[in-house]
Amino acid sequence: MALPFDRVALIGIGLIGSSLARVIRRDSPRTRIVACARRAETLAAVRRLEIADETTDDPAAAADGADLVVVATPLSAYAGIARAIAPTLMDGAILTDVGSVKEAAIRDLSPAVRAGVHLVPGHPVAGTEHSGPEAGFAEMFRDRRCILTPLPDADREAVAKVTALWQTAGMKVVEMPAEHHDRVLAMTSHLPHLIAYTIVGTATALGDDLKSEVIAFSAGGFRDFTRIAASDPVMWRDIFLNNREAVLDVIQRFSEDLTALQRAIRRGEGETLEAWFTRTRAIRRSIIEAKQA
Amino acid sequence: MALPFDRVALIGIGLIGSSLARVIRRDSPRTRIVACARRAETLAAVRRLEIADETTDDPAAAADGADLVVVATPLSAYAGIARAIAPTLMDGAILTDVGSVKEAAIRDLSPAVRAGVHLVPGHPVAGTEHSGPEAGFAEMFRDRRCILTPLPDADREAVAKVTALWQTAGMKVVEMPAEHHDRVLAMTSHLPHLIAYTIVGTATALGDDLKSEVIAFSAGGFRDFTRIAASDPVMWRDIFLNNREAVLDVIQRFSEDLTALQRAIRRGEGETLEAWFTRTRAIRRSIIEAKQA
């Protein structure tokens, strides 16, 4: 089924943007795709991969004439992009994004939204630890969730069209308020990434001899953290800076719990440990049942 | 190539023990395998799976006449097993184990080691989050590392035979002192597991509404932690209780690093975050180059 878009501007064409381009290519070949990136190498890769009809480094030119504009850059670029595209966004255009913090996305994109332009903030919860247009693939979104956080007065037709876009990608689409999204993702995504970055950093600070052994024996659990801690540094810097309060809250909860387990280890309280570890197993089963494993 | 063992006693036949049984079955079919477990259901599963020639719930009977005895239970069972098998271990028998803490393994198994019995402590660094004999598979050890921690006066022929066993399973075998093993694994395995148990516990302590959303949106990073936090509770309780000092040391280092990142987030220090996250990416590349990814 073709998508209800004639011209889609993808501003930012990394892992997520290029995966979405592949979905549109596959399922809606008559939709014209404009890819916008700052770096010439990125645009050269997009041309080599043949996942866009046009490439440009100018967001205003990309947005010009597009009925759907998808911002898929790190969050720190949003405000500048909003300023750049405001004059060229056409009447009836839908402006959406894929960012991991929705209150900040709304704050930074809103200046581009005049009457007749429809903002539908979105977050496809999918990804890998790889970055850049070469790393994308259309199936990345399959069976994952996409969260839309439209404002209460959002245009429902615009929301339906963005919903259709992500459903075409194979996602289950849900809506929730931006503030709620940011609290949930602080726990399920932002804290896990921060923890992984922390522990891998802790290991790199060990002496050189121990460090090479950490790499050799990483199969004991550590390597799963290194995969997460290989995620894009700029994207993650922006997430933490833009979801500060919610992230600090879950760090605090986590630290209290870690201190409790540390205390149980120091005191040799085996029952406390076993009870805790048994409880966490149940969560894994819930995730498997929810088909998110 | 047949293994240099006529009769192998596997005391404990969960994920690791049953995987080893499958390796021996596959590559040394004339070696007789005796499986020992406390629970009747476990022994019934072993018979159903046809991965042992004999089953028993009596460690002394299992060890009787065995030229190789492999202890593959949680660490808390070691001392009792050592007491039980001491009278039946035959002259020339090799006693080894697969436990994750080697100083404790040596401490608890040594009482069974009289002159003519050879202790070769071992740790195949491999596994999954699943438990029990059904979860095992012969290929689990392939291309992973196995660490042996023989004492300085160990019988080299016995060490060579245990080395051959794990090489048959596809492992790269290295030797190091037990104390050093325990420090390395505290970082690469014990701390990652504790962190995963902690964060999954932190999530389960959220209100019910938020909890179901944590499950639905776990693909953002959380689900990798839930996999690790589904590991066997008793096995992990015993690891933390038996590697206490080394684990408490790495928890302390980790907590200091987390506090530093927390502070950077609170103060909005983007450069600190980006520099940290860029550094951790390099470790991932090293692990991929070491073919441990």
Boltz contact constraints between the chains, C-beta under 6 A:
constraints:
  - contact:
      token1: [A, 125]
      token2: [B, 217]
      max_distance: 6.0
  - contact:
      token1: [A, 125]
      token2: [B, 219]
      max_distance: 6.0
  - contact:
      token1: [A, 125]
      token2: [B, 220]
      max_distance: 6.0
  - contact:
      token1: [A, 144]
      token2: [B, 219]
      max_distance: 6.0
  - contact:
      token1: [A, 145]
      token2: [B, 217]
      max_distance: 6.0
  - contact:
      token1: [A, 184]
      token2: [B, 213]
      max_distance: 6.0
  - contact:
      token1: [A, 184]
      token2: [B, 217]
      max_distance: 6.0
  - contact:
      token1: [A, 187]
      token2: [B, 203]
      max_distance: 6.0
  - contact:
      token1: [A, 187]
      token2: [B, 214]
      max_distance: 6.0
  - contact:
      token1: [A, 188]
      token2: [B, 214]
      max_distance: 6.0
  - contact:
      token1: [A, 188]
      token2: [B, 217]
      max_distance: 6.0
  - contact:
      token1: [A, 188]
      token2: [B, 218]
      max_distance: 6.0
  - contact:
      token1: [A, 188]
      token2: [B, 220]
      max_distance: 6.0
  - contact:
      token1: [A, 188]
      token2: [B, 222]
      max_distance: 6.0
  - contact:
      token1: [A, 189]
      token2: [B, 220]
      max_distance: 6.0
  - contact:
      token1: [A, 189]
      token2: [B, 221]
      max_distance: 6.0
  - contact:
      token1: [A, 192]
      token2: [B, 221]
      max_distance: 6.0
  - contact:
      token1: [A, 192]
      token2: [B, 222]
      max_distance: 6.0
  - contact:
      token1: [A, 192]
      token2: [B, 225]
      max_distance: 6.0
  - contact:
      token1: [A, 193]
      token2: [B, 221]
      max_distance: 6.0
  - contact:
      token1: [A, 195]
      token2: [B, 195]
      max_distance: 6.0
  - contact:
      token1: [A, 197]
      token2: [B, 277]
      max_distance: 6.0
  - contact:
      token1: [A, 197]
      token2: [B, 280]
      max_distance: 6.0
  - contact:
      token1: [A, 198]
      token2: [B, 257]
      max_distance: 6.0
  - contact:
      token1: [A, 198]
      token2: [B, 258]
      max_distance: 6.0
  - contact:
      token1: [A, 198]
      token2: [B, 261]
      max_distance: 6.0
  - contact:
      token1: [A, 199]
      token2: [B, 254]
      max_distance: 6.0
  - contact:
      token1: [A, 200]
      token2: [B, 280]
      max_distance: 6.0
  - contact:
      token1: [A, 200]
      token2: [B, 283]
      max_distance: 6.0
  - contact:
      token1: [A, 201]
      token2: [B, 257]
      max_distance: 6.0
  - contact:
      token1: [A, 201]
      token2: [B, 276]
      max_distance: 6.0
  - contact:
      token1: [A, 201]
      token2: [B, 280]
      max_distance: 6.0
  - contact:
      token1: [A, 202]
      token2: [B, 253]
      max_distance: 6.0
  - contact:
      token1: [A, 202]
      token2: [B, 254]
      max_distance: 6.0
  - contact:
      token1: [A, 202]
      token2: [B, 257]
      max_distance: 6.0
  - contact:
      token1: [A, 203]
      token2: [B, 187]
      max_distance: 6.0
  - contact:
      token1: [A, 204]
      token2: [B, 283]
      max_distance: 6.0
  - contact:
      token1: [A, 213]
      token2: [B, 184]
      max_distance: 6.0
  - contact:
      token1: [A, 214]
      token2: [B, 187]
      max_distance: 6.0
  - contact:
      token1: [A, 214]
      token2: [B, 188]
      max_distance: 6.0
  - contact:
      token1: [A, 215]
      token2: [B, 286]
      max_distance: 6.0
  - contact:
      token1: [A, 215]
      token2: [B, 287]
      max_distance: 6.0
  - contact:
      token1: [A, 215]
      token2: [B, 290]
      max_distance: 6.0
  - contact:
      token1: [A, 216]
      token2: [B, 145]
      max_distance: 6.0
  - contact:
      token1: [A, 217]
      token2: [B, 125]
      max_distance: 6.0
  - contact:
      token1: [A, 217]
      token2: [B, 145]
      max_distance: 6.0
  - contact:
      token1: [A, 217]
      token2: [B, 184]
      max_distance: 6.0
  - contact:
      token1: [A, 217]
      token2: [B, 188]
      max_distance: 6.0
  - contact:
      token1: [A, 218]
      token2: [B, 188]
      max_distance: 6.0
  - contact:
      token1: [A, 218]
      token2: [B, 287]
      max_distance: 6.0
  - contact:
      token1: [A, 218]
      token2: [B, 292]
      max_distance: 6.0
  - contact:
      token1: [A, 219]
      token2: [B, 125]
      max_distance: 6.0
  - contact:
      token1: [A, 219]
      token2: [B, 144]
      max_distance: 6.0
  - contact:
      token1: [A, 219]
      token2: [B, 292]
      max_distance: 6.0
  - contact:
      token1: [A, 220]
      token2: [B, 125]
      max_distance: 6.0
  - contact:
      token1: [A, 220]
      token2: [B, 188]
      max_distance: 6.0
  - contact:
      token1: [A, 220]
      token2: [B, 189]
      max_distance: 6.0
  - contact:
      token1: [A, 221]
      token2: [B, 189]
      max_distance: 6.0
  - contact:
      token1: [A, 221]
      token2: [B, 192]
      max_distance: 6.0
  - contact:
      token1: [A, 221]
      token2: [B, 193]
      max_distance: 6.0
  - contact:
      token1: [A, 221]
      token2: [B, 228]
      max_distance: 6.0
  - contact:
      token1: [A, 222]
      token2: [B, 188]
      max_distance: 6.0
  - contact:
      token1: [A, 222]
      token2: [B, 192]
      max_distance: 6.0
  - contact:
      token1: [A, 223]
      token2: [B, 287]
      max_distance: 6.0
  - contact:
      token1: [A, 224]
      token2: [B, 224]
      max_distance: 6.0
  - contact:
      token1: [A, 225]
      token2: [B, 192]
      max_distance: 6.0
  - contact:
      token1: [A, 226]
      token2: [B, 283]
      max_distance: 6.0
  - contact:
      token1: [A, 226]
      token2: [B, 284]
      max_distance: 6.0
  - contact:
      token1: [A, 226]
      token2: [B, 287]
      max_distance: 6.0
  - contact:
      token1: [A, 228]
      token2: [B, 221]
      max_distance: 6.0
  - contact:
      token1: [A, 229]
      token2: [B, 280]
      max_distance: 6.0
  - contact:
      token1: [A, 230]
      token2: [B, 281]
      max_distance: 6.0
  - contact:
      token1: [A, 230]
      token2: [B, 284]
      max_distance: 6.0
  - contact:
      token1: [A, 233]
      token2: [B, 274]
      max_distance: 6.0
  - contact:
      token1: [A, 233]
      token2: [B, 277]
      max_distance: 6.0
  - contact:
      token1: [A, 233]
      token2: [B, 278]
      max_distance: 6.0
  - contact:
      token1: [A, 236]
      token2: [B, 277]
      max_distance: 6.0
  - contact:
      token1: [A, 237]
      token2: [B, 270]
      max_distance: 6.0
  - contact:
      token1: [A, 237]
      token2: [B, 273]
      max_distance: 6.0
  - contact:
      token1: [A, 237]
      token2: [B, 274]
      max_distance: 6.0
  - contact:
      token1: [A, 240]
      token2: [B, 265]
      max_distance: 6.0
  - contact:
      token1: [A, 240]
      token2: [B, 273]
      max_distance: 6.0
  - contact:
      token1: [A, 241]
      token2: [B, 268]
      max_distance: 6.0
  - contact:
      token1: [A, 241]
      token2: [B, 270]
      max_distance: 6.0
  - contact:
      token1: [A, 244]
      token2: [B, 265]
      max_distance: 6.0
  - contact:
      token1: [A, 251]
      token2: [B, 262]
      max_distance: 6.0
  - contact:
      token1: [A, 253]
      token2: [B, 202]
      max_distance: 6.0
  - contact:
      token1: [A, 254]
      token2: [B, 199]
      max_distance: 6.0
  - contact:
      token1: [A, 254]
      token2: [B, 202]
      max_distance: 6.0
  - contact:
      token1: [A, 257]
      token2: [B, 198]
      max_distance: 6.0
  - contact:
      token1: [A, 257]
      token2: [B, 201]
      max_distance: 6.0
  - contact:
      token1: [A, 257]
      token2: [B, 202]
      max_distance: 6.0
  - contact:
      token1: [A, 258]
      token2: [B, 198]
      max_distance: 6.0
  - contact:
      token1: [A, 261]
      token2: [B, 198]
      max_distance: 6.0
  - contact:
      token1: [A, 262]
      token2: [B, 251]
      max_distance: 6.0
  - contact:
      token1: [A, 265]
      token2: [B, 240]
      max_distance: 6.0
  - contact:
      token1: [A, 265]
      token2: [B, 244]
      max_distance: 6.0
  - contact:
      token1: [A, 268]
      token2: [B, 241]
      max_distance: 6.0
  - contact:
      token1: [A, 270]
      token2: [B, 237]
      max_distance: 6.0
  - contact:
      token1: [A, 270]
      token2: [B, 241]
      max_distance: 6.0
  - contact:
      token1: [A, 273]
      token2: [B, 237]
      max_distance: 6.0
  - contact:
      token1: [A, 273]
      token2: [B, 240]
      max_distance: 6.0
  - contact:
      token1: [A, 274]
      token2: [B, 233]
      max_distance: 6.0
  - contact:
      token1: [A, 274]
      token2: [B, 237]
      max_distance: 6.0
  - contact:
      token1: [A, 276]
      token2: [B, 201]
      max_distance: 6.0
  - contact:
      token1: [A, 277]
      token2: [B, 197]
      max_distance: 6.0
  - contact:
      token1: [A, 277]
      token2: [B, 233]
      max_distance: 6.0
  - contact:
      token1: [A, 277]
      token2: [B, 236]
      max_distance: 6.0
  - contact:
      token1: [A, 278]
      token2: [B, 233]
      max_distance: 6.0
  - contact:
      token1: [A, 280]
      token2: [B, 197]
      max_distance: 6.0
  - contact:
      token1: [A, 280]
      token2: [B, 200]
      max_distance: 6.0
  - contact:
      token1: [A, 280]
      token2: [B, 201]
      max_distance: 6.0
  - contact:
      token1: [A, 280]
      token2: [B, 229]
      max_distance: 6.0
  - contact:
      token1: [A, 281]
      token2: [B, 230]
      max_distance: 6.0
  - contact:
      token1: [A, 283]
      token2: [B, 200]
      max_distance: 6.0
  - contact:
      token1: [A, 283]
      token2: [B, 204]
      max_distance: 6.0
  - contact:
      token1: [A, 283]
      token2: [B, 226]
      max_distance: 6.0
  - contact:
      token1: [A, 284]
      token2: [B, 226]
      max_distance: 6.0
  - contact:
      token1: [A, 284]
      token2: [B, 230]
      max_distance: 6.0
  - contact:
      token1: [A, 286]
      token2: [B, 215]
      max_distance: 6.0
  - contact:
      token1: [A, 287]
      token2: [B, 215]
      max_distance: 6.0
  - contact:
      token1: [A, 287]
      token2: [B, 218]
      max_distance: 6.0
  - contact:
      token1: [A, 287]
      token2: [B, 223]
      max_distance: 6.0
  - contact:
      token1: [A, 287]
      token2: [B, 226]
      max_distance: 6.0
  - contact:
      token1: [A, 290]
      token2: [B, 215]
      max_distance: 6.0
  - contact:
      token1: [A, 292]
      token2: [B, 218]
      max_distance: 6.0
  - contact:
      token1: [A, 292]
      token2: [B, 219]
      max_distance: 6.0
